[in-house]
Amino acid sequence: MIVLDPDYNILAANLAYRRQFATDDKPYIGQKCYRVSHHYDVPCDQAGEHCPMKRAIETRGRDRVLHIHHTPRGQEHVDVELRPILNEGREIVAYVERLAVVRSASARPSTEEGLVGSSARFNGAIAALERVAPSMLPVLLLGESGTGKELFARAVHEASARAGKPFVVVDCSGLTETLFESELFGYEKGAFTGAVNRKQGLVETARGGTLFLDEIGDVPLGMQVKLLRLIETGTFRRVGGTDTLHADFRLVAATHKPLREMIADGRFRQDLYYRISAFPIQLPALRERLADIPLLVNTILQRNQGQPRLTVDPAAMALLCSYGWPGNIRELRNVIERARLFADQGTIHPEHLPPEIVRAESVKPVLALETDRDEGLRHRFKDFEGTRRELAVALGISERTLYRRLKSLGLA
């Protein structure tokens, strides 16, 4: 925790802050918070990001936001909560800011399995995850195939109070009604031909932990009634059994299907939908977070233990950053693994990429040309929905160069 004055100066910091965020060679007391945390020359809201202090001034109340901060370990996601301190006249005299490093995602290349990204759309999903994880609300993850729904589900589990208990995945795709019921609830000995022993179902396996129903839109309609009963009552019976058993799990579901449309044509129960969608999180497609591609590519390359370390030629990276990625991160991983087999000299070049990527219309050269014209930059700045950092990546220039150009146009 730190204490700030109304001019963004850090007045004090507790021991936990000094251990996690401070270094001996870089003073922070008396420094601007945005310089220490972001290396910005201006407050966050003037750099294209949400500034909790500005919001607190408007509401006279607390504000919470997920930011990416510079730390001694590199860039990290940080959950920031700011509370104003008011005098008797309800004037703000100082602020108390709580900062907590987010462990569920990495803002730099990582050798460990988990979520990686730093774009605005990705950070929005992580912020939502951090909000809901400590609760017991059912979470519904929505997004295209290949966007990392199981990784997000596991992150919800690991950020919850149930992190030490089982995380159980149920793949709902391709399961018949009979098979789905026996897998979920288990069965008694002799319940059907081949049931020579009692089998514990996945609901029991998840006791005390999290049950992840992947592709819940594929659950057979007849089975949806029993699933609804399980969620509503917290009870179930094994196939062939008469004893009522009690469940204890946190529910996370995911789908790439349009559940509301399926409700309209009778393929998905409306009452079940409202039970599972208490907290929906929309996961961005890769084409909506193109600024994350260099980070993802480097992560994929680093995670190949025992393989020679590779680099990516700037021209090849430009092609990767301009492609539409209909298969999302799964497709990106396959492309990088394929290119690795051709990169005999240790560098991935454009000729090592699939033809559909090389032929794809490149966005980068167009954006680079636009920076040569003030009106082009004005247009991009006005329409761009991400942060200043992401715009700089999209334009192929440094963030400081972008800031100077925007300042000269009166846009900074």
C-alpha positions as CSV (number, residue, x, y, z in Angstrom):
1,M,0.0,0.0,0.0
2,I,1.1,3.6,-0.7
3,V,-0.2,7.0,0.3
4,L,-0.5,9.7,-2.5
5,D,-1.1,13.4,-2.4
6,P,-3.6,15.0,-4.8
7,D,-0.6,15.8,-7.2
8,Y,0.3,12.1,-7.7
9,N,3.3,12.2,-5.4
10,I,4.1,9.1,-3.3
11,L,4.2,10.2,0.3
12,A,4.6,6.8,2.1
13,A,4.8,3.1,1.4
14,N,4.4,0.0,3.6
15,L,6.9,-2.9,3.9
16,A,4.9,-5.1,1.5
17,Y,5.2,-2.4,-1.2
18,R,8.9,-1.9,-0.6
19,R,9.4,-5.7,-0.9
20,Q,7.4,-6.2,-4.1
21,F,7.7,-3.0,-6.1
22,A,10.7,-0.9,-4.9
23,T,14.4,-1.1,-5.6
24,D,17.3,0.5,-3.7
25,D,18.7,2.3,-6.7
26,K,15.4,4.0,-7.8
27,P,13.8,6.3,-5.3
28,Y,10.0,6.4,-5.1
29,I,9.1,8.6,-2.1
30,G,8.3,12.0,-3.5
31,Q,8.1,10.7,-7.1
32,K,5.0,10.7,-9.3
33,C,3.1,7.4,-9.1
34,Y,2.7,7.3,-12.9
35,R,6.4,7.7,-13.4
36,V,7.3,4.9,-10.9
37,S,4.6,2.4,-12.0
38,H,4.3,3.1,-15.7
39,H,7.4,5.2,-16.7
40,Y,4.9,7.7,-18.1
41,D,5.6,11.5,-18.3
42,V,1.9,12.3,-17.8
43,P,-0.9,10.8,-15.6
44,C,-2.5,7.5,-16.8
45,D,-5.6,9.1,-18.2
46,Q,-3.5,11.4,-20.4
47,A,-1.6,8.3,-21.7
48,G,-4.8,6.6,-22.8
49,E,-5.4,4.5,-19.7
50,H,-7.9,4.5,-16.9
51,C,-6.7,6.6,-13.9
52,P,-8.3,5.6,-10.6
53,M,-7.4,9.0,-9.1
54,K,-9.4,10.9,-11.7
55,R,-12.4,8.6,-11.1
56,A,-12.1,9.1,-7.3
57,I,-12.1,12.9,-7.8
58,E,-15.4,12.6,-9.7
59,T,-17.2,10.2,-7.3
60,R,-15.5,10.9,-3.9
61,G,-15.3,7.1,-3.6
62,R,-13.0,4.2,-4.3
63,D,-12.0,2.9,-7.7
64,R,-10.4,-0.3,-8.8
65,V,-8.6,-1.1,-12.0
66,L,-6.1,-3.6,-13.5
67,H,-2.9,-2.0,-14.8
68,I,0.4,-3.2,-16.1
69,H,3.2,-1.8,-13.9
70,H,7.0,-1.8,-14.2
71,T,8.4,-3.9,-11.3
72,P,11.8,-5.2,-10.4
73,R,10.8,-8.4,-12.1
74,G,9.7,-6.7,-15.3
75,Q,6.2,-5.8,-16.4
76,E,3.4,-7.4,-14.3
77,H,-0.4,-7.1,-14.1
78,V,-1.3,-5.3,-10.9
79,D,-4.8,-5.0,-9.3
80,V,-5.0,-1.4,-8.1
81,E,-7.6,-0.1,-5.6
82,L,-7.6,3.5,-4.6
83,R,-9.5,5.2,-1.8
84,P,-9.6,9.0,-1.2
85,I,-9.1,10.5,2.2
86,L,-11.6,13.3,2.9
87,N,-11.4,16.1,5.4
88,E,-14.5,17.5,7.2
89,G,-15.4,19.6,4.2
90,R,-15.3,16.5,2.0
91,E,-12.2,17.7,0.2
92,I,-9.7,15.1,-0.9
93,V,-6.5,15.6,1.0
94,A,-4.7,12.3,0.1
95,Y,-5.3,8.8,-1.3
96,V,-4.5,5.3,-0.1
97,E,-3.7,2.9,-2.9
98,R,-3.6,-0.9,-2.5
99,L,-1.6,-2.8,-5.1
100,A,-1.7,-6.6,-5.6
101,V,0.3,-8.5,-8.2
102,V,-2.0,-10.7,-10.3
103,R,-0.6,-14.2,-10.5
104,S,-3.1,-15.6,-13.0
105,A,-1.5,-13.9,-16.0
106,S,1.9,-12.8,-17.3
107,A,2.7,-9.6,-19.1
108,R,6.0,-10.9,-20.3
109,P,7.1,-14.1,-22.0
110,S,6.7,-17.0,-19.7
111,T,8.0,-20.6,-19.6
112,E,5.2,-21.7,-17.3
113,E,1.8,-22.8,-18.5
114,G,-0.8,-20.1,-18.1
115,L,-2.3,-16.9,-19.5
116,V,-0.1,-14.4,-21.3
117,G,-1.0,-11.0,-22.7
118,S,-1.0,-7.2,-22.1
119,S,-3.5,-5.8,-24.6
120,A,-6.6,-3.9,-23.5
121,R,-9.1,-6.6,-24.4
122,F,-7.0,-9.3,-22.7
123,N,-6.6,-7.1,-19.6
124,G,-10.4,-6.5,-19.5
125,A,-11.0,-10.2,-19.3
126,I,-8.3,-10.6,-16.6
127,A,-9.8,-7.8,-14.6
128,A,-13.2,-9.5,-14.7
129,L,-11.6,-12.8,-13.7
130,E,-10.0,-11.1,-10.6
131,R,-13.3,-9.6,-9.6
132,V,-15.3,-12.9,-9.7
133,A,-12.7,-15.4,-8.6
134,P,-13.0,-14.9,-4.8
135,S,-16.8,-15.4,-4.9
136,M,-18.8,-18.5,-5.5
137,L,-20.7,-17.1,-8.5
138,P,-21.0,-19.4,-11.5
139,V,-18.8,-18.1,-14.3
140,L,-19.6,-18.5,-18.0
141,L,-16.7,-18.1,-20.4
142,L,-17.7,-17.1,-23.9
143,G,-15.4,-17.0,-26.9
144,E,-14.3,-18.6,-30.1
145,S,-12.6,-22.0,-30.2
146,G,-8.9,-21.6,-29.4
147,T,-9.1,-18.5,-27.2
148,G,-7.9,-20.3,-24.1
149,K,-11.1,-21.0,-22.2
150,E,-9.7,-23.8,-20.2
151,L,-6.7,-21.7,-19.1
152,F,-9.1,-18.9,-18.0
153,A,-11.2,-21.5,-16.1
154,R,-8.1,-22.8,-14.3
155,A,-7.1,-19.2,-13.5
156,V,-10.5,-18.6,-11.9
157,H,-9.9,-21.7,-9.8
158,E,-6.4,-20.8,-8.8
159,A,-7.4,-17.3,-7.8
160,S,-10.2,-18.6,-5.6
161,A,-10.3,-20.0,-2.0
162,R,-10.6,-23.5,-3.6
163,A,-7.2,-23.4,-5.3
164,G,-5.9,-26.2,-3.1
165,K,-8.8,-28.6,-4.1
166,P,-9.4,-30.4,-7.4
167,F,-10.0,-28.7,-10.7
168,V,-12.0,-31.2,-12.8
169,V,-12.7,-30.8,-16.5
170,V,-15.8,-32.2,-18.2
171,D,-15.6,-32.2,-22.0
172,C,-19.2,-32.0,-23.0
173,S,-18.6,-32.4,-26.7
174,G,-19.5,-35.7,-28.3
175,L,-21.0,-37.3,-25.2
176,T,-24.3,-39.1,-25.5
177,E,-26.9,-38.5,-22.8
178,T,-26.2,-41.9,-21.2
179,L,-22.4,-41.5,-21.2
180,F,-22.6,-37.9,-20.0
181,E,-24.8,-38.9,-17.0
182,S,-22.5,-41.8,-16.0
183,E,-19.3,-39.6,-16.3
184,L,-20.8,-36.7,-14.4
185,F,-22.7,-38.6,-11.6
186,G,-20.9,-42.0,-11.6
187,Y,-22.7,-45.3,-11.3
188,E,-23.4,-48.2,-9.0
189,K,-22.3,-51.7,-9.5
190,G,-24.6,-53.5,-11.8
191,A,-26.3,-50.3,-13.1
192,F,-25.8,-51.5,-16.6
193,T,-24.0,-54.1,-18.6
194,G,-20.3,-53.7,-17.9
195,A,-20.7,-51.9,-14.6
196,V,-18.8,-54.4,-12.6
197,N,-17.8,-51.9,-9.9
198,R,-19.1,-48.7,-8.4
199,K,-17.5,-45.6,-10.1
200,Q,-17.2,-42.2,-8.7
201,G,-18.4,-39.4,-11.0
202,L,-16.7,-36.2,-11.8
203,V,-19.0,-34.3,-9.5
204,E,-17.7,-36.2,-6.6
205,T,-14.1,-35.9,-7.8
206,A,-14.5,-32.1,-7.8
207,R,-15.6,-32.0,-4.1
208,G,-14.3,-28.9,-2.5
209,G,-12.9,-27.6,-5.8
210,T,-14.1,-26.4,-9.2
211,L,-16.1,-28.2,-11.9
212,F,-15.4,-26.9,-15.4
213,L,-18.0,-27.8,-18.0
214,D,-16.3,-27.2,-21.3
215,E,-18.5,-26.6,-24.3
216,I,-21.7,-26.7,-22.2
217,G,-23.7,-25.8,-25.4
218,D,-23.1,-29.5,-26.4
219,V,-24.9,-31.0,-23.4
220,P,-27.9,-33.1,-24.6
221,L,-31.2,-31.4,-24.1
222,G,-32.5,-34.3,-22.0
223,M,-29.4,-34.1,-19.7
224,Q,-29.8,-30.3,-19.2
225,V,-32.7,-31.0,-16.8
226,K,-30.5,-33.1,-14.5
227,L,-27.7,-30.6,-14.7
228,L,-30.1,-27.9,-13.7
229,R,-31.3,-29.9,-10.8
230,L,-27.7,-30.5,-9.7
231,I,-26.9,-26.8,-9.8
232,E,-30.2,-25.7,-8.1
233,T,-30.3,-28.3,-5.3
234,G,-26.6,-29.3,-5.0
235,T,-27.7,-32.9,-4.9
236,F,-27.5,-35.9,-7.3
237,R,-27.8,-39.7,-7.5
238,R,-25.4,-42.1,-9.2
239,V,-26.7,-44.0,-12.2
240,G,-28.5,-47.0,-10.8
241,G,-28.4,-45.6,-7.3
242,T,-31.1,-44.5,-4.8
243,D,-29.1,-42.5,-2.3
244,T,-29.1,-38.7,-2.6
245,L,-25.6,-37.4,-2.5
246,H,-24.5,-33.8,-1.8
247,A,-22.2,-31.9,-4.2
248,D,-19.7,-29.3,-3.3
249,F,-18.1,-27.5,-6.2
250,R,-17.7,-24.1,-7.8
251,L,-19.1,-24.1,-11.4
252,V,-17.3,-22.7,-14.4
253,A,-18.7,-23.3,-17.8
254,A,-17.6,-22.4,-21.3
255,T,-18.9,-22.4,-24.8
256,H,-18.2,-21.0,-28.3
257,K,-21.9,-21.5,-29.3
258,P,-24.6,-18.7,-29.3
259,L,-26.6,-19.9,-26.3
260,R,-29.3,-17.2,-26.6
261,E,-30.0,-18.3,-30.2
262,M,-30.1,-21.9,-29.0
263,I,-32.7,-20.9,-26.4
264,A,-34.8,-19.3,-29.0
265,D,-35.0,-22.4,-31.2
266,G,-35.3,-24.8,-28.2
267,R,-31.8,-26.4,-28.2
268,F,-30.8,-25.0,-24.8
269,R,-32.9,-24.5,-21.7
270,Q,-33.5,-20.9,-20.6
271,D,-33.6,-21.7,-16.9
272,L,-30.2,-23.5,-17.2
273,Y,-28.7,-20.6,-19.0
274,Y,-29.6,-18.1,-16.3
275,R,-28.1,-20.5,-13.7
276,I,-24.7,-20.8,-15.4
277,S,-24.4,-17.2,-16.6
278,A,-24.4,-15.3,-13.4
279,F,-21.0,-13.8,-14.4
280,P,-20.2,-14.0,-18.1
281,I,-16.8,-13.2,-19.4
282,Q,-16.2,-12.6,-23.1
283,L,-12.7,-13.8,-24.1
284,P,-11.2,-11.9,-27.0
285,A,-10.3,-13.5,-30.3
286,L,-6.6,-13.3,-31.3
287,R,-7.5,-10.8,-34.0
288,E,-8.8,-8.5,-31.3
289,R,-5.5,-8.6,-29.4
290,L,-2.9,-8.4,-32.2
291,A,-0.6,-6.4,-30.0
292,D,-0.1,-9.5,-27.9
293,I,1.3,-11.6,-30.8
294,P,5.0,-10.8,-30.2
295,L,4.5,-11.7,-26.6
296,L,2.7,-14.9,-27.4
297,V,5.2,-16.0,-30.1
298,N,8.1,-15.5,-27.7
299,T,6.3,-17.5,-25.0
300,I,5.6,-20.4,-27.4
301,L,9.3,-20.4,-28.4
302,Q,10.4,-20.3,-24.7
303,R,8.1,-23.1,-23.6
304,N,9.7,-25.7,-26.0
305,Q,12.1,-27.2,-23.5
306,G,15.0,-29.0,-25.0
307,Q,14.6,-27.3,-28.4
308,P,17.1,-24.8,-29.8
309,R,16.3,-21.2,-29.0
310,L,14.8,-19.4,-32.0
311,T,14.3,-15.8,-33.0
312,V,11.7,-14.3,-35.4
313,D,12.7,-12.0,-38.2
314,P,10.9,-8.6,-38.0
315,A,9.3,-9.2,-41.5
316,A,8.0,-12.5,-40.3
317,M,6.7,-10.9,-37.1
318,A,5.0,-8.2,-39.1
319,L,3.1,-10.9,-41.1
320,L,2.1,-12.7,-37.9
321,C,0.8,-9.4,-36.5
322,S,-1.4,-8.6,-39.5
323,Y,-3.0,-12.0,-40.1
324,G,-6.6,-12.6,-39.0
325,W,-6.1,-15.9,-37.0
326,P,-9.4,-17.7,-37.4
327,G,-8.0,-20.5,-35.3
328,N,-6.9,-18.1,-32.6
329,I,-4.0,-19.1,-30.2
330,R,-4.2,-22.7,-31.2
331,E,-3.6,-21.8,-34.8
332,L,-0.7,-19.5,-33.8
333,R,0.9,-22.3,-31.8
334,N,0.7,-24.7,-34.7
335,V,2.2,-22.1,-37.1
336,I,5.2,-21.4,-34.9
337,E,5.8,-25.1,-34.3
338,R,5.7,-25.7,-38.1
339,A,8.0,-22.8,-38.8
340,R,10.5,-24.2,-36.2
341,L,11.0,-27.2,-38.4
342,F,12.2,-25.0,-41.3
343,A,14.3,-22.5,-39.3
344,D,17.6,-24.3,-39.7
345,Q,19.7,-21.2,-39.1
346,G,17.9,-20.3,-35.8
347,T,15.6,-17.6,-37.2
348,I,12.0,-17.8,-38.5
349,H,11.7,-15.9,-41.8
350,P,8.6,-15.1,-43.9
351,E,9.3,-18.1,-46.2
352,H,8.9,-20.4,-43.2
353,L,5.3,-19.3,-42.7
354,P,2.2,-20.9,-44.3
355,P,1.1,-19.4,-47.7
356,E,-2.1,-18.1,-46.3
357,I,-0.2,-15.8,-43.8
358,V,2.3,-14.6,-46.4
359,R,-0.5,-13.8,-48.8
360,A,-2.6,-12.0,-46.2
361,E,-3.1,-8.3,-46.7
362,S,-0.5,-6.6,-44.5
363,V,-1.7,-4.0,-42.1
364,K,1.6,-2.8,-40.9
365,P,2.9,-1.0,-44.0
366,V,-0.4,0.9,-44.3
367,L,-0.2,2.0,-40.7
368,A,3.4,3.0,-41.1
369,L,2.6,5.2,-44.1
370,E,-0.2,6.8,-42.1
371,T,2.2,8.0,-39.5
372,D,3.8,10.2,-42.3
373,R,0.6,12.2,-42.5
374,D,-0.9,14.1,-39.6
375,E,-4.4,13.4,-40.7
376,G,-3.7,9.7,-40.9
377,L,-2.4,9.7,-37.3
378,R,-5.4,11.7,-36.2
379,H,-7.7,9.2,-37.8
380,R,-5.9,6.2,-36.2
381,F,-5.8,7.8,-32.8
382,K,-9.5,8.7,-32.9
383,D,-10.7,5.2,-34.0
384,F,-8.2,3.1,-32.0
385,E,-9.8,1.4,-29.0
386,G,-6.7,0.2,-27.2
387,T,-4.0,1.9,-25.1
388,R,-1.3,4.2,-26.3
389,R,1.2,1.3,-26.0
390,E,-1.0,-0.9,-28.2
391,L,-1.4,1.9,-30.8
392,A,2.4,2.3,-30.9
393,V,2.8,-1.4,-31.6
394,A,0.2,-1.3,-34.3
395,L,2.0,1.7,-36.0
396,G,5.4,0.0,-35.7
397,I,6.9,2.9,-33.7
398,S,8.0,3.4,-30.1
399,E,5.6,4.6,-27.4
400,R,7.8,7.7,-26.8
401,T,7.8,8.5,-30.5
402,L,4.0,8.2,-30.6
403,Y,3.6,10.4,-27.6
404,R,5.8,13.1,-29.2
405,R,3.8,13.0,-32.4
406,L,0.5,13.1,-30.6
407,K,1.7,16.0,-28.4
408,S,2.7,18.0,-31.6
409,L,-0.9,17.5,-32.8
410,G,-2.4,18.5,-29.5
411,L,-3.8,15.0,-28.9
412,A,-1.6,13.9,-26.0
